Amino acid sequence: MNKLVLFLSILFLFSCQNTIDKPKDKAAINQLLNQWHKDVADYNFEAYFNKMTNDAIFVGTDASEVWSKNEFKKFSKPYFDKQQTWDFKPISRNIYFDKTGKT
């Protein structure tokens, strides 16, 4: 499960909008990821999905669960409406950048 959370977080970072001014600002990345997880735990549908770009891809817990943003919104909406979403709590998080600082 921990590897899955890490994987999903990495995918999210690659698909998130340009809300981080300095690519090497690890604190900003952590804050963004923590808020993203809080949004879903608090059933905040709009805030959760507004942090994803329109071309974002969400990978679930099963290899067959690969959705576009719109597909995942449709799938998730009933869970948000029933207030039965998920709540990820990071145990540890490692953020690395390539030499350009862009990835």
Phi, psi and omega in degrees: 000320181297322178293324178296314179299317178298314180300314179296322178295320178296315178300319179299316180301321180288339183252357183286155179289169182285069180263357181251120183288316182249115184304332182269009181278088183297327179297320179293321178295314178300316180298316180298313179295318179298318179292322178300315178293323178294321179303315181289320179295331179267008178063031182267081186306307184297312181298319181299309184281338176290343177277356180252142175289164180295334180262015180297149175240132178250129178251123182274201184276350179243147182301334180277352183268084178231112186237149166288168179303313182295320177297317181291325176299314180297317179296317188280333187310314179298327179291320176295316182298323179273359184055050179232050181272191182253164183218095179276133176241112181293138174268318174204159181213131178241126181241125180233153178236151174283180185297334180281340183080003182268342182233000000 
